[in-house]
Amino acid sequence: GTLLNINTRSENRVAPPCIYYERCGGCQLQHLSYEAQLEMKKEQVINLFQRKAHFDNSKINDTVGMTDPWRYRNKSQIPVGKNEQNEVIMGFYRQRSHDIIDMESCLIQDSQHQEVMNEVKSILKDLNVSIYQEQLKKGLMRHLVVRTGYHTDEMMIIFVTNGKKWPQKNAVVEKILDAFPNVTSIKQNINDSHSNVIMGRQSITLYGKDTIIDQLTDSTFKISDQSFYQINSEQTEKLYNKAIQYAQLTGNEVVLDTYCGIGTIGLYMAPHAKHVYGVEVVPSAIEDAQQNATINQCNNTTFVCGKAEEVILQWKAQGIKPDVVMVDPPRKGCDETFIQTLLTLEPKRIVYISCNPATQQRDALLLAEKYQLEEVTPVDMFPQTTHVETVALFNLK
């Protein structure tokens, strides 16, 4: 629906600071005070777990929020297009559409990212770079992606193009280096598919390193252009610290890190565990995890590529008995086959991180066959939006 009029103003309503808020689809909650946002997200989790999983809502903690809930995104994916006057525009999509709103700033992106966006917009215009037109499936420049290391300030700039041939490539790189001499990496990603997927499989390094480095407390991570890495570094540390608290590690436990990605949570836990075994279906992510283990001198880790439900059965056959299992699946949640396999392992504790509490509570009902859901903590990874992540503790009955 569309807001037509406000008859009675809530005490929680505030003036949105972003001039694009009413049109842009990136944020949904800027009109709510931050305290009200945190309470709303807790209620969202309570409603799911109480209504469907019949869980005692007194065991759902307050939402863990940010000190300053702005400029938190360490990765920006900015679509490029043209307006009716045939001018280059860059920004984010209008609500429920693929219409690009031409923007000069975004209050939830890293401030460096908007500087890069505005400079790139000028460069593309000056050099007359061909711009991709989604409806026609023609043109070259599709997206600008910027990644930064929250603790290191290393920056990667990625140009997503509809094809490899790019006549102005060297000139663009030269101008970027003039404007941002400290940039760590400049890459071209080739995506010639006619889909809404932002990045293609092939990337070419045009300048600098293939990866950037970031840190989470005492752990260091290499991040490539396509690595999955949590968007909000400050909140990730809070999320992982809560997960470690739930895991109750003393240094003697064997931990399984399923859906391990590039090894962030597993390597975060490694100093507190006897051994960490990680499994992930994406080969490049496992390569990154193995490299990250070497960087952090974590000799008590093993990372294997494969389906979690298959690999953990192989480990079971080898006599590996986990005390704690970490679960951090995509939005669709865990496959039922994986959960049934997990139930045969009977670890003492399961720590389940979720970016979609709806599928987490669904999986909680399946785990209830052998596990007691003890506690759930919502974490606000994406302030100003309706998204909430949760971390839950399950104990073996």
N, C-alpha and C positions, 0 to 999 in steps of 0.2 A: 504494500500500500504506500501511498504518498501522504506525508504530513501536510495537512491543510491549515490547522490552527491549533494553538495551545490555549486551552480554557483555564486550566489551573497548573501553574508551574511547580514541579516537584522541587523539594529542597536539594535534591541530588543533581538537578539539571544545571549544567554550566555552559558557558559560551565556548564552542569549539574553536581552538586557536588556529586551525588550518583553514585557509581561505578556499580550499578545494573540497572540504569535507562533505558538503551537501551533494556534490556531484560524483566524487571519487568512490570507488568500491573497496579501496584498501582498508579503511577503518570504518567501524560501525558504532563505536562507543565514546567518541570524543565529547559528546554532549552530556556524558555522565561523569561525576566526580570520580577520582581514582578509587577512593574508599568504596564507593558504590559499585564500581566495576568488580573489585575483589570480592565483595559480598555476593554480587550476582553470580559470579563464577562458582563460588562455593555452593550456592543454592542450586545451580545447574547440575553439579555433581551429586548433591544430596537427592535431588529429584530422580536422577537416573538410578542410583544405587538403592534408594529406599523403595521406590515404586516397583522396580523390576527385580532387584536382587534381595530385597527385604533386609537390607543392611542397616544396623543401628547408626543413625546419623550423628550420634554423639562421638563416633569414632572417625568422622570426617573432619579434618583439621581446617583451620582458616587458610585461605589462599595465600601463598607466599608471593609477595609483590616486590616491586622494584622501588628503590629510593627515588630515582628519577625516571619515570616511565616514558621517556622520549629518546629518539635517536639511538635505538638499541640494535637495529638490524645490521649485521656485519656482511650481509649479502643483498645486493639489489639486482633485480631482473627487470630492465626497463625497455618496454616495446618502443620501436621507432616507426614513424609513419609520416603521412603528409595530410595537411588540412585542405579545405576546399580551395584555398588560394595557392595550392601546390607548394606550400612552405613546409620545411622539416619540422616535425613536432616530436617531442619525447615526454613521457610521463607514465601514468597508470590508467587502467581501464575504468570507464564509467561503470556505475553499478549495473550488474547483470548484463553486460555487453562487452564487445571488443572495440568500442569506440575509445580512442586514446584522448585523454585530457592533457593538453599541453601544460606542463608544470615547470616551475623554476625551483621548487623545493618540496621536500616531503619530510614531515616532522618525526617520522619513525625510522627513517634511514640514517645511517652514519652521515655526518655533515660533509665528509670528504666526497661521498657519493654524489651529492647534488652538485658539488663543484665540478666533478668529472662529467656529469650529465650535461651541464650547461656548456662546458668547454667542447665536448664532443658534438653537441648540437650545432655549435658555431663552425666547427671543423668540417662536418658533413656538408653544411651549407656552402662554405667557402670553396671546398674542393669538388662540389657538385657530385657527390657520391650518390649512386642510384639507391633509392629507398624501396624496400619491399612493400608491396600492396597486397594485403591478405586476401581481399576479395578476388583480385585478378590473378593471384599466385605468381606475380612477376616482381622484378626488382631485386636488389642485392641485400641491403642492410636490414636485418630483422630485429635484433635486440642488442642492447648494451648490458653486460653483466659486470658488476664490480664486487670484488670480495676484499675484505680487509681483516688483518689480524688484530683482534681487540686489544691484546696486550703487547703486540710487537709493532703495530702500525704498518706492517708490510701490506702492500696493495697489489692486486691483480686486476687488470682490465681486459675483458673479453668481448670481442666483436663477433656476434653471431650472424653469419652471412648465408644467403641462399645460393651456395656454390663456392668453389674454391677461387676462381678467377676474380681478382680485385685490383684493378689498375692503379688506384690511388693508395694502395696499402702502405708503401714506404713513406709517402708524404704524410699520411695520417699518423704513423708511428713517430715520425720526426716532430710533428706538432704536439703530440701527447707528451713527449719527453721534454719539450720546451716548457710546457705548462706544468708538468708534474715530474721534475727530474728525479725524485726519490721513488718513483714507481718501481716495484719489484719485478713484475711480469706483465707482458702484453701478449695476448693470444688471439688467434682467429679460430672460431669454432664453425664448422661447416654443417649446416642443416638445410638440406634441399628437399625435405619432406613437405607434404601439403597437409600438415597436421598442426595441432595446437601445442605440441611438444616444443619446448623452448630451445633445447640444445640437441645437436646431432652427436654422433659417435666420434667423429674425427676432429682433433684439435691440433693446431700448429702454433708453436711458440715463435712469436715475431721479435720479441726482445726479452732479455733477462732469463730468469729461472723458469722451470716448468711448474713449480709449486711455490706457495707462500707458507710461512710458519706462523703458528699461533700457540698460545699456552693456556692451559686450564690448571690453575694453582701450580703444582710442581711438574706437570706433564707437558711435553712439547709434541705438537702434531704438524705433519706435513699435509697441506691441503691443495689438491689439484683443482682444475676448473670444474670438474664434475663430482668431486667428493661430497658425500653427505656429511655435513658438519652443522651442529646446532646454530640457528640464526642469532640467538641471544646469548652471548657468552657469559654475561653476568648472572643470568638466571640459570644457565646450564650448571654453573658451579654449585648453586644452591640445590638444584635438582639432584645432582650427583652426590652431594654431601648427604642429602636425605636418604638416597638409595644406599649409601654406605652405612648410615645409621641403621636402616632396616636390615641390612645384610648381617650386622653384628659380627663383623670379622675380627678375629683375634690373631691372625697370622698363621693359623693351622688349617684353614678351610680350603677345599677345592671348589672353585667357582666356574660355572658354565655361563658364558656370555653369548646368548643366542641373538640372532639378528645384530651381529656385532659391528657392522659397518667398518669404518677405518680404525676401530679399536678404542674409541674414546673412553667409554665407560669401563671396558675391561682393563685398560692401562691405568685408568684412574684408580681402580680397585687393587691392581697388582701389588703395590707396596704393602697392602694390608692382608694379603691372602697367601696361602701356600703355593697355589698354582691357579692360573686362569686359562681356561680353554674357550676360544672364541670360534664361532661358526657364522658364515655369511654366504649367501648365494651369488653375490656379485664378485667376479674374479679380481677386478681392479681394486675393489675395496679391501680385499684380503691382502693384496700386494701392499697397499698403503698401511694396513694394520701391522704387517710384518716389518715394514720399514720404520714405522713409528715405535715398535717394540725395540728395535735396534737403537734408534735415536735416544730412547729413554733408558737404555741399558736394562730392560726388563727381561731377565733370563728365565723368569718363571711364567712365561706365557707361550701358548700354542694357538696359532690361528689357521683354520682349515676352511677351504672353499667347498660348499655343498649345501644341500637342503638340511635344515636343522634336524628334522625328524629322522633323517637317515644317518647323519654323522653322529648324533648323540647315541644312537643304537650301536654304532661301531665302537664308540668310546666305552659304552657299557660292556660290550663283549671283551674289551681289553682290560676290564676290571676297574675302570675309572668310575668312582662313586662320588658324585657332587654333593657338597653340603648345602650350597646355595646356587640357585639358577636365576640369572638376570634375563628378563624378557623385555625387549623394546621393539615391538613390531611396527610396521607401517599402519596407516589409518584403518585398513580393513581388519586389523587385529590378527590373532593367531589362527592358523589353519586348525581345524578340529583334529586332524591326524597328528599334528605336532602336540596338541594338548594331551591326547590319549597316550602318546609316547612319553611325554613328560610325566604323566601320572605313574607310569611303570618305574620311573627312576626313583621316585619318592625322596627328593631332597628335603632337608629339614625346613628350608625356607625358599620361597619364590618371591623375588622383588620384580614387580611388573610396572614398567614405565609406559605410559600411553599418551599419544597425541590425539586420541579419540576416546573419551570416557564411555561413549555409547557401546563401542565394541569391547572395551575393557570389562564393563559390567556383564556383557554377554558371556565373555570368557570366564568371568568369575563364577558364573553358574555351573559351568563345566568343571572347573577346578574344585568346586564345592564337594565333589565326590570324596575327595581325600584331604582337602585343605580348608582351613578356617581363614576367612578374610579378616585381618586384625585391624587394619588402619589404612586410610587413604589421605594423601596430602595433595591438594591442587597447587599447581605452580603456574604463575602468570608469565608464560614465555612470550606472549604477544599482546602487550598492553594496547589499549584503544581498539582492540578487536574482540570478537566473541569467542575466539579460540582459547582453550584452556588445556593444559597438560596435567597429568596426574601420576603419582607414584604410589603403589599399593604394596602392602606386605601380606603375604599368605604364609601361615604356619601349618606344618603337617599335623593332622589331627592325632 
